[in-house]
């Protein structure tokens, strides 16, 4: 078994609207977030050796990011200090717990990767490299991360979560990129909403048809989460629908990111990460997806992207 899981991508300061005060005032709680950072933290809390590749801004928000990641046991030796400001998201939570986002991303630290900052050599012992979200979609950094994934694929499993944010990156750009991502990835996890954004199902095309196209391009495992409904799994052409445990939802911030961590944690601990998933079977896939769902459910019962620690879960490895 290779030593660790690497995650590459952004940190985002999530300023969550908690209440309205006087006219023109709102009470905000600021959390350290960002899809890849959420996944790295959740992996660390579950006990997976995790290294995070990120561009860390200076100042109070940068300190908030570092504190959260290090407290979870995430290794930041491969992250770099950045002069640009932090990315900010203003998040509002509806009565049903679903989250809406407004992003402030122009010229912020997360998208400014230079070639010399992403070196594949320290990732030689990585079992898996996970990427996605905005850092993989916004230039100039997106192309640099794609290049890194292509290089590490010789020895590491590649996991991608598109985490579509069409309010920031046009849907047409995501659709143009997904054709390349399915050639890079061994695992793709995406929400049902993301799938519908990325794929044109007109003309009689079905989800099953698209999954088979992605398998032909190189993806072994496709996981489509559908919130509280169920999770659809397509593994090397075989399909499975897995039910989801009920939850008393506080909010869904970071749920998909936490799901990614739970699934990757299970696959890593069972020795199935590293290379092209050649030894993986559907029973282990079902176990990994069920575990990822359990981890995400606990996260949804709390405010913000607050993933559980291993000791809080009934099933552990």
Buried (B, 14 or more C-beta within 10 A) or exposed (E): EBEBBBBBBBBBBBBBBEEEEEEEEEEEEBBBBBBBBBBBBBBBBBBBBBBBBBBBBBEEBBEBBBEBBBEBBBBBEBBBEBEBBBBBBBBBBEEEBEBEBEBBBEEBBBBBBEEEBBEBEEBEBBBBBBBBBBBBBBEEBBBBBBBBBBBBBEBBBBBBBBBBBBEBBEEEBBBEBBEBBBBBBBBBBBBBBBBBBBBEEEEEEEBEEBBBBBBEBBBBBBBBBBBBEBBBBBBBEEBBEBEBEEBEBBBBBBBBBBBBBBBBBBBBBBEBBBBEBEEBEBEBBBBBBBBBBBBBBBBBBBEBBBBBEEEEBEEEB
